[in-house]
Amino acid sequence: MRKIFALSIVAVILGTLVGFSDFRSKEVQPIVLMILIFTSTFGFWQPRFGWLWAILIGGGVPAAHFLNLAFGFASPYPILPNVFGAFIALIPAFIGAYSGALGKWILSQLRT
């Protein structure tokens, strides 16, 4: 359980990094790549908690935009039509997390 707690803290830090990067980025491709790499790595390490890694890391994007909106910071590149469009970041997060879990399962099947 300590391992999951420690990994959750690291995932929240990475989610914050992804959210801050997305808030300052003009293009979405590097952010999607970051999300895919981070979530697939965590999904490979702990496949049972793929959903958790997707939410903690991918959820950093909408969290950053909502916090900036709540505190009145102007986004250099606003999400259109509104801030709820940031939730689309959860799609590559879930894809990455469960791709990592699938990779772990495939490796375990090849070993036996």
C-alpha positions in Angstrom: 0.0 0.0 0.0 2.9 2.3 0.7 4.1 1.8 -2.8 0.8 2.8 -4.3 0.7 5.9 -2.1 4.3 6.9 -3.1 3.5 6.3 -6.8 0.3 8.4 -6.4 2.2 11.3 -5.1 4.7 11.1 -8.0 1.7 10.8 -10.4 0.1 14.0 -8.9 3.4 15.8 -9.3 3.7 14.6 -13.0 0.0 15.6 -13.5 0.8 19.1 -12.2 3.8 19.3 -14.6 1.6 18.2 -17.5 -1.1 20.7 -16.5 1.3 23.6 -16.2 2.9 22.6 -19.5 -0.4 22.5 -21.2 -1.4 25.9 -19.8 1.7 27.5 -21.3 1.9 25.4 -24.6 0.6 26.5 -27.9 0.5 23.0 -29.4 -1.1 19.9 -27.9 1.2 17.2 -29.3 4.0 17.5 -26.7 1.4 17.4 -23.9 -0.3 14.3 -25.3 3.1 12.7 -25.7 3.9 13.5 -22.1 0.6 12.1 -20.9 1.1 8.9 -22.9 4.6 8.3 -21.7 3.8 8.9 -18.0 0.6 7.0 -17.9 1.9 4.0 -19.9 4.9 3.8 -17.6 2.7 3.8 -14.5 0.3 1.4 -16.1 3.2 -1.0 -16.7 4.4 -0.7 -13.2 1.0 -1.1 -11.5 -1.5 -2.4 -14.1 -4.3 -2.9 -11.5 -4.4 0.9 -10.9 -4.5 2.1 -14.6 -7.6 4.1 -13.9 -5.9 5.9 -11.0 -2.8 6.8 -13.1 -5.0 8.1 -15.9 -7.0 10.3 -13.6 -4.0 11.6 -11.5 -1.8 12.4 -14.5 -4.4 13.3 -17.2 -6.5 15.1 -14.7 -3.7 17.6 -14.3 -4.7 19.4 -17.5 -8.3 20.2 -16.5 -7.2 20.9 -12.9 -4.6 23.5 -14.1 -7.2 25.2 -16.4 -9.8 25.3 -13.7 -7.4 26.6 -11.0 -6.2 29.3 -13.4 -9.8 30.3 -14.2 -10.7 30.3 -10.5 -7.8 32.5 -9.6 -8.3 34.8 -12.5 -5.2 34.1 -14.5 -5.5 34.7 -18.2 -4.5 31.8 -20.3 -2.1 32.6 -23.2 -3.8 30.0 -25.3 -7.4 29.5 -24.0 -9.3 26.3 -24.6 -12.2 26.8 -26.9 -15.2 26.8 -26.7 -14.7 26.6 -22.9 -12.6 25.2 -20.1 -14.5 21.9 -20.1 -12.7 21.0 -23.3 -9.6 20.2 -21.1 -11.3 17.0 -20.1 -10.4 15.6 -23.5 -6.9 15.0 -22.0 -8.3 12.0 -20.1 -8.6 10.1 -23.4 -4.9 9.7 -24.1 -4.4 9.3 -20.3 -6.6 6.2 -20.3 -5.2 4.9 -23.6 -1.6 5.2 -22.2 -2.4 3.6 -18.8 -4.1 0.6 -20.3 -1.5 0.3 -23.1 1.1 0.0 -20.3 -1.0 -2.6 -18.5 -1.5 -4.5 -21.8 2.2 -4.4 -22.4 2.8 -5.9 -18.9 0.3 -8.6 -19.6 1.8 -9.5 -22.9 5.3 -9.7 -21.3 4.0 -12.0 -18.6 2.3 -14.3 -21.2 5.6 -14.5 -23.1 7.5 -15.5 -20.0 5.3 -18.5 -19.3 
